[in-house]
Amino acid sequence: MGKKSLGIDISDGQITGVVLEQQGKSFSLLASLGLLLPEDGDVGAYARHLCEQLNWKEGVCACGLPLSMLSVRNLALPFRESKKIAQALPFELEEQLLSPVDSMVVDFNLCETTDSNSLIVAFAAEKKILSQLLDELQPIADPEIITPAIVPLAAQVVRQNHDKKNILLLHADLHSCSLVLIQDDTPLFYRRLSYSEQMITPPPVLLENGQVVIADREGIEQSLQLLCDSIERSLDFFWLASHVKYQPDSVVLTGPLAAMESLTEIVAAALHLPTETMDVLSANKISCSDEIRAQWQKQRFDRALSLALLGLGKKVDVNFRKDVFAKKRDFFSVRKQMVGAVAAVVIVLGGVLGYLWNDYRALLRRDQAIRAEMVTIFKQTFPNVTKVHEPYLEMQAALKTVQGPDSPAPLLASDKRILGLLADISARIPSSVVLQVSRLAVDRESVLLKGTTNTFNAVDTIKNGLAASPRYKTVQIVSATADKSKKSGMIRFEMQLQLEGV
């Protein structure tokens, strides 16, 4: 069984839903449904009823809001980092929103960055609307994504039109038209335009089968001409405010009214641009049964289908489920996630145990090699001994027997012989230092140096010089006192050198 996704598109005149299933890289359309939304209708209640009719159980839910429920602003901020933009955005919108910014949830889409600033599109939704919608949907569906419905549709247009640089997307709904200006695969400008009075009186009728019935076709065509004039004025205002003009090369037409045969010709003639419609289902190679395909209306469900695809994707540009509305996730609430977590822990533990076992075997081989080398050295030193059980301890005992407990260390290692130590001490004490050695004692672990010099600084110079030698682990000044019995002012000192490797 694959991963399921529900896309809910809330528009001004209807609510539509699409259920998709993903298996690997293939998508299947399982169900679709549209409900007409009367004026002053409870949006949340109709959305819940839609989920009930679609028999929605579990999966990812993405809900899209119309631009009529949102505030949209184009802004330029002197930041390039998304984190700084998110922190400064509420203060920037404070004087531009009709409602207090504290009562809104704000998110943004980064459009363009320059050396000095960033161009963004900011979306704001009232917390009250989001709260009511989530409360109504909670018993059946808990959307992971709540976003402007036009945003994922614009992403689909970008994905399917890579060969076109500048595109104008027009989503013709029953009561309004949403436009998106896309430049270099980036949506820059969003706007909602209401239809003129002539177009909505009498209004177009959307029947239950998805067919659009026009009572006065001539009046509708004249109103569409006025709508195209409004589109051109909106683009002119945007270009004037942004100081950059991106002339669209073509128009992509979507929405319920795109089913009108004459709409494409009217828009193309009014805007003087090539105009085409888009089929999101075919563009994404989504399979479905013959029965579902026979009832499918591509223009009516294009935004709901885009939302369902967004739920199955990885990137979400704008999502109002943040801050106080962020969805609480329990990692172990889903069986597949629990199995994956246990499998990951087992793999990690197996890797750690394997590494430790391999390290133990390497240390064991190294210990055996060192023991064999010590036995060989012991037998070469004491040829009369035939059996060796603990070579290190037996070597120490044998040396004490031969040399006595106070014997120095010349026989233990060639680099610690008396002559070598004396040569090293002599070489590391500068010739400018006045020094008279009164005693030099060498044992297995350390060297004791006693003498006199002229200043305390000379004592430090001797210590620093000897400390630089790799032969000694530490060099410490045991004592350094002025010789008060003599008038010469000489300094008597005692210094201990701890031999390295002991």
C-alpha positions, 0 to 999 in steps of 0.5 A: 500500500502506497502513501496517500495524500488529500488536497483540499482547495477552498475557493470563493464558490466551491470546495474541491478535494482530490485523493492521490496515492504514490507507489514508488515514483508513480501516482494514482488518482483514487477519488475527487469531489467538488461541493458548491459553497453558498454565500456565508457558508461555513467553510470548515463545515463544508471542508469536513463534509468533503473529507467524509464524502471522500472517506478520508482515513489517513495520509498527508493532507494539504489545504489551500486557501483562496487569496480572498482570505489572505493578505499578499504583499511584495516587499524588499528587505535588506537581508539575504538570510531567510532567518533574518527575513522571518524575524523582520517581516512582522515589523515590516508588515505592521503598517501594511495589514488591515488587521494587527500583525499579532492576529495574523500568521505570516509566511513568505516566498523568497523571489530574488536576492541581490547584493544589498536586499531580497525581494519577497512575496509575503502572505498573511492569514488571520489566526481566527480563520485558521483556528476555526478551519482546524477545529472543524477538520480535526476529527477527520483530517489534520492538515500538515500543510495550509498554504495559498491554493494558487502557490502549488498550482504556480509551481506546477506551471513552472515545472511543466513550462521550463522552456518558457521564460516569462509566464502569466498564470490566470486561474479563472474561478466562479467569482474572481480571477487569480493571476501570477506573474512568473519570471525565470521559474520564479513567481514574483507577483500574486493578485486577485481580481474580482469580476465586474458586475456584468459578469456576475449578474446573472452569474455563471452556474456550475452544475454538480457535474462540473459543467459551466453554464453561461446565461448571457455569453455576450455579456460574459465576453465583454466582462472578460475583456474588462478583466483583461484590462484590469490584468494589464493595469495590475501588471503596470502597477507592479512594474512601476513599484518594482522598477523592473518590467517582466513582460510575459511571453505566454498565458496559462489558463486554469480554473472552472471558467477555463472550460469555456471554449471562447475564453482562451480566444478572448484572453489571447486577443485581449492580451495579445499573447499566446494562451493555452490551458494546462492539464495537471493530471496528464502533465504528471502522468497520473493514472486512474481508472476509466470510471474516474477518468470519465468523470474528471474535470481538469479545470475544476480540480487543478488546484486541488490536484496540485495541493495533493501533489504538494503533500507527496513532495518534499518542498513546501514554499509557504505553510501557515502551520507554524508557531502556535499552529505547528502540528505536533508530531509523535515519531513513534505513532506510526508503525512504519516509523517505529519499525524504521527507528528499531532497524536504524538502532539495530544497524548502528549497534551492529556497526559499533559492536563490529568495530569494537570486535575488530579493534579487540582482535587488532589489539590482541594480535599486537599484544601477541607480537610484542610478547613474542618480541620480549621473549626473544630479547629475554632469551638472547639476554639470558640464554640459560633460561628456557621457559619464559612465562611473564617476560617483562616481570622476569626481565626486571627481576633478572636485572635487579639480581645482576645489577642491584637496586641502585644501578643506573639504566644504561642496559635498559635502552641504548638511548638512555646511556650515561654518556648520552645523557651527559652529552645531551645535558651539556649540549642544551645548556648555553655556554653563556650560562655560568654553571658549576655542577656539584652532583649528577645522579642517574637512576632508572627513572630520573636524573638529579642535577645539583649545582650553582649559577650566578642568577635565578634567570640562569636557573630558568634558562637551564630548565627551559633548555633541558625541557626541550629535549625528547629524552625527558618527560618532565623537568622540575626545579626542586629548589633554588636559593641564594648562597648567603654564606658567600659574598659572591651572590651565587645561586644554589639549585637542585633540578630533577629530570624525569626520563621519558619512557619510564 
